[in-house]
């Protein structure tokens, strides 16, 4: 909850794109550290997950509300939450199958880390786009 409040305040003050880049980057770095040494960095990976997972729902909803009506924002957020629940359930089954088949979870850790790095790159793209000359409709334009 502390991460949600802190990152939400950061998003309100500096923009949703920066907050998204920060939490996705921290998550990717935490997983990379975990891949490097699982025994030493398991806690870091868990903390980075908490920093990313809980605030992301508020950041995405806040960002969407800048572009879409509250009804559409709620519908998009609902679909995202349902998809995340289905992904969490099916992901556990797939990782269990990987563990049974290979005897190790290393493949699953590599896939998770690659996806986290991709997510951080997408967030970096959103942040760079925000700072480009052509503003996104999700970015408030500063009036002179």
C-alpha positions in Angstrom: 0.0 0.0 0.0 2.9 2.3 0.7 4.2 1.8 -2.8 0.8 2.6 -4.2 0.5 5.9 -2.4 4.1 6.9 -3.0 4.1 6.0 -6.7 0.6 7.6 -7.1 1.9 10.8 -5.7 4.9 10.6 -8.0 2.6 10.1 -11.0 0.4 13.1 -10.0 3.5 15.3 -9.6 5.8 14.2 -12.5 3.5 12.3 -14.9 2.2 8.8 -15.4 4.8 8.0 -17.9 7.7 8.6 -15.5 6.0 6.6 -12.7 5.3 3.8 -15.1 9.0 3.8 -16.3 10.2 3.8 -12.7 8.1 0.9 -11.4 8.7 -1.2 -14.5 12.4 -0.5 -14.5 12.7 -1.4 -10.8 10.8 -4.6 -11.4 13.0 -5.6 -14.4 16.2 -4.8 -12.4 14.9 -6.8 -9.4 14.3 -9.8 -11.7 17.7 -9.4 -13.3 19.4 -9.4 -9.9 17.4 -12.5 -9.0 18.6 -14.3 -12.2 22.2 -13.3 -11.3 22.0 -14.9 -7.8 18.7 -16.4 -6.7 19.8 -17.0 -3.1 21.0 -13.5 -2.5 18.4 -11.5 -4.4 15.1 -13.3 -3.8 14.0 -10.6 -1.4 15.0 -7.8 -3.8 12.9 -9.5 -6.5 9.9 -9.8 -4.2 10.2 -6.1 -3.1 10.5 -5.0 -6.7 7.4 -7.0 -7.6 5.5 -5.2 -4.8 6.7 -1.8 -6.0 5.5 -2.6 -9.5 2.3 -4.7 -9.0 0.2 -2.7 -6.6 0.7 0.9 -8.1 0.3 -0.2 -11.7 -3.5 -0.4 -11.5 -3.8 3.1 -10.3 -1.3 4.5 -12.7 -2.9 2.9 -15.8 -6.4 3.9 -14.6 -5.2 7.5 -14.0 -3.5 7.6 -17.4 -6.5 6.2 -19.2 -8.8 8.7 -17.5 -6.9 11.5 -19.2 -7.9 10.2 -22.6 -11.2 8.3 -22.1 -14.5 8.8 -20.1 -14.8 7.3 -16.7 -17.0 4.6 -18.0 -14.6 3.5 -20.7 -11.7 3.7 -18.3 -13.6 1.4 -15.9 -14.3 -1.0 -18.7 -10.7 -1.1 -19.9 -9.4 -1.5 -16.3 -11.9 -4.3 -15.7 -10.8 -6.2 -18.7 -7.2 -5.8 -17.7 -7.9 -7.1 -14.2 -9.7 -10.1 -15.6 -6.9 -10.8 -18.0 -4.4 -10.5 -15.2 -6.3 -13.0 -13.1 -6.6 -15.5 -16.0 -2.9 -15.0 -16.7 -2.0 -15.6 -13.1 -3.9 -18.8 -13.0 -2.8 -20.1 -16.3 0.8 -18.9 -15.7 1.0 -21.0 -12.5 -0.1 -24.0 -14.4 2.4 -23.4 -17.2 5.3 -22.9 -14.8 4.3 -26.1 -13.0 4.4 -27.9 -16.3 7.9 -26.4 -17.0 9.0 -27.5 -13.5 7.7 -31.0 -14.1 9.2 -31.3 -17.5 12.6 -29.8 -17.0 13.1 -30.2 -13.3 14.0 -26.5 -12.9 12.3 -23.1 -12.9 15.1 -21.4 -14.6 13.3 -21.2 -18.0 10.3 -19.5 -16.3 12.5 -17.0 -14.5 14.2 -16.1 -17.8 10.8 -15.7 -19.5 9.5 -13.5 -16.7 12.7 -11.4 -16.8 12.5 -10.9 -20.6 8.9 -9.8 -20.3 9.7 -7.4 -17.5 12.5 -5.9 -19.6 10.1 -5.6 -22.5 7.6 -3.8 -20.2 10.3 -1.4 -19.1 11.2 -0.7 -22.7 7.6 0.0 -23.5 7.4 2.3 -20.5 10.6 4.1 -21.7 9.0 4.5 -25.1 5.9 6.2 -23.5 8.2 8.4 -21.5 10.2 9.4 -24.5 7.1 10.0 -26.5 5.8 12.3 -23.7 8.9 14.4 -24.0 8.8 14.5 -27.9 7.6 17.6 -29.8 4.3 15.9 -30.7 2.4 15.5 -27.4 0.2 12.5 -26.7 -3.5 13.1 -25.8 -2.7 11.5 -22.4 -0.2 14.2 -21.6 -1.6 17.6 -20.4 -0.3 20.5 -22.4 1.2 23.2 -20.3 -0.3 26.6 -21.1 2.1 29.6 -21.4 
